[in-house]
Amino acid sequence: MGWRALGYLLSGIIFWGGAGYLVDLWLGLPKVGLLVGMLVGAAAGMYLLIKQMSQLLTFTD
């Protein structure tokens, strides 16, 4: 279960951070997209983690 949580968080940060980095390259911004992408990725990873945990807790009760 712990590895799944780590995977959700890291994959969200890496994917959305990479997307933000590509937006930075495309628009010529000074790493603003990278920061925003990493924050969005962390939030998305937390959302998926909470959603998965709530389904697991509901299933076991």
Secondary structure by P-SEA (a helix, b strand, c coil): caaaaaaaaaaaaaaaaaaaaaaaaaacccaaaaaaaaaaaaaaaaaaaaaaaaaaaaaac
